[in-house]
Amino acid sequence: MKIIPLSEGSFTIDGSKLFVPFNSAADELQQRPVGSLLVEIQPFLIITANDILLLDTGLGCTDDSGELQLCRNLENHGIQPADVTKVVMSHLHKDHAGGVSRIDKETGERVLAFPKAKYFVSRKELDFALEKGLPSYIPEELECLKNSSQVIFLADQGVIEGYIKYELTGAHSPFHQVIWLVDGNQRIFFGGDDAPQLQQMKNRFIAKYDYDGRKCMDLRHQWWQQGETEHWTFLFYHDISSPIVER
Ligand SMILES: [Zn+2]
């Protein structure tokens, strides 16, 4: 399996939960509101023998022509939106699900961004997201998942087509799930926001922004250990400097 990180850059986020682009060469973190966090955003493209697969879909930023940054990043790797065969979602927070859908230029209606892909989504997470809404979820971007024949709703755990294993953890958010891709000896682990950065795997700490911070901490520890024994490849969504780490 070939792994391509699709970095969308760095942002700051404060109490308003708005993501503001951050350019480390020109911007000073101190000039942003007190308590602002620096957040990096990075979905992953995985190319297998049979699939062109996305793990989460980024922040949903668009350029002047209305094209999703995610799609532009894919095109830079020679992939068109219609080439994507699977989209697997860890959870639906707005910084992970922004590129699930886009506005169709001709009709003005919101459509799924990847017309030929199957979307794999936790049913409980979608129900929760649509009910909960802002500021963590953007229901209007997620509505078109509800009744689409492209969407396959996942149970609490299982295996998709023999090589994509998923498991609901309820750690970072109540219905967050983590994903393993297994092909021969290669075992890729995508922990979404349960395991967002390399540094968090090494240091034990409880994050305030997690739904169940202790569970996140314990799971990270467990995965980091197990990953060492079984030589997992870790993918970190919020870590542009260490996107892929082999144990
Ligand atoms: Zn999240």
Boltz pocket constraint, residues with backbone or C-beta under 6 A from the ligand:
constraints:
  - pocket:
      binder: B
      contacts: [[A, 91], [A, 93], [A, 96], [A, 172], [A, 173], [A, 193]]
      max_distance: 6.0
